[in-house]
Amino acid sequence: MKIHDLRPPAGSHRRRRRVGRGIAGKGGKTAGRGTKGQGARDTIPLGFEGGQLPLAQRVPKLKGFRNPFRVAYAAVNLDTLESLGTDRVTPELLQEKGLVRKKDLVKVLGRGELHRRLDVKAHAASASARAAIEAAGGTFEQLPAPFGHGRPPARGNALTNR
């Protein structure tokens, strides 16, 4: 037996598929899509659901109004201040203790009771919280808002952008 006499076992070697020979062959004009109908076309829009109202149109959009000038406060109650165990309360201290996030405006609310004197510095306080702090012999100092007072100037105003 010589090398040129070697052959693979019968049935183990198939002939390669000849592609691209004819209209319906692999790579031909219709190429396995059959003829006619939606499946044969390439122009089905993205998100098309067979005539059913598409998901992008079914979900609600643009509901309500979001006030761009809203001032949001991080609320801290009197019972939380009582449990801190310090005599001076500032936004930095509350941030260290993990009660508020950085750059949060702090508002003290009146839930709970104070049994000792506290000196509190915050951006705002409810009337009941202020009364409770002063009744316990403490003081409340209101910090200024970092953005000033009133509404910021509107963007794109012809009078301000000259």
N, C-alpha and C positions, 0 to 999 in steps of 0.2 A: 504494500500500500504506500502510495506517495501522497504528498501534501495536496496535489491537485485533485486527488480522488476523494478528499474529505468533504462531506456534506452534512448539514444538520439533520437530526432525526425527522422522519416523515411527519408532517402535521405541525411541527414546532415553529416553522418560519412562514409567516404570512406575507403576502405581497403588500406593499405600502398602499395607502388609500390615495387615489389620484384625485386631488381637489381642484376646484375651479374649472371643471370641464362641463360647461353647459349652464343653462339658465337657473335651474333649481339646485345645482350642486353647491358645495360649500364655497361661498364667496361669489356665487352667481348673482343674477339680478334679484331674484326673490329669496334665494339662500336660506331655505328651511322655514320661511315664514308662510309658505303656502301662497295662495293668490288672494287678492282683495281682502277687505275687512280691516278692523281696527288694529289687529295684531300685525298686519303687513305694513302698516304705515310707520313713519318715524316722527310724526308731528303731534303726538299726544302730549298735552300740556303737563308741566310738572304739577303734581298735586291733584290731577284729574281723578275723580272717583266714580267714573261710569255714569255720570249724570246726577248722582247724589250731590247735595250741596257740600262743597269741600270743607274740611275741618277749619281751614283758615278763615272761611266766611261764617262758620257756625259759632266760633268763640266770640264772646263780647269784647269790645275794644273801646278805649277812650271813654270810660264811664266816670262821671264825677269831675271834680275840680281839685287840683292840687295847688294850694296857696304857696307861691314861692317866697313869701315874706313871713311864713309861720315861724314862731320862736318856740322851740321844743326844750323842755327842761327835764333833767333827771331828778326824779322825786326821791327825797330822803325824809323819813318820818322821825318824830321825836323819840320814839322808843329805840330806833336804830342809833340815834345820837347818844342816848343814855347808855347803851350797851358798849359804846366805844371806849369808855373809861378815861377820857381826856377832858381837860377844861376848855381847850381852844379847838374849835372845829373850823377848818378851811376846806375849800375844794381840793387842794393838793393832798391834804390828809385823807379825805374820802377816796381820792384816787389811789393812794398808797394801799388803803385797806381793801380796794377792789370793789367799792360800792358804786362808783361812777367811772365812766370812761374819760380818757383824756379829751379836753376841749368841750366837755359837757357843761351846760349851764345848770347850776344846782338850785333847786327850790325845796325849801323845808316845809313839810306838811305837818298837820297837827295831830296825827294818830299817836296815842300813847301819852305817858306822863313824864315830867321831869322832876327829879327829887334832889337835884343839886344845881349849882350855878354853872352856866355854860356861856362862853363868849363865842358867838357863831358869826362867821362871815360866809355869805352866800349871795347868789344873784337875785333871789326872790324868796318870799316866805308868805304863807297864808296868814290871814289875820289871827286865826286861833293859835297857830304855831308861834307867832310873834308875841302874842299875849302870854302864852305859857312860858316862853323863855324869859320874858321880863318879870313875870310873877315869881319865878324861881330865883330872881336876883341877877340874872344874866343880861347880856347885851346882844343885840343883833345889828350887824353892819351890812348894809346892802352894797354889793360890789357892782360896778358899772358893767353893762353889757359890752363885750369886746367890739361890737360893730357899731356902737354909737346909738343914737336915738332916731326913731322914725324910719321911714322907708328909704332904701338905697335908691340912687338915681336909676331911671329906666334905661335900658340899653337901646341904642339905635334912635335915640331922641334927636331930632334935627337941631334943637336949640343947644344941646350939650356937646354935640360932635361937630363943631365948626372948625 
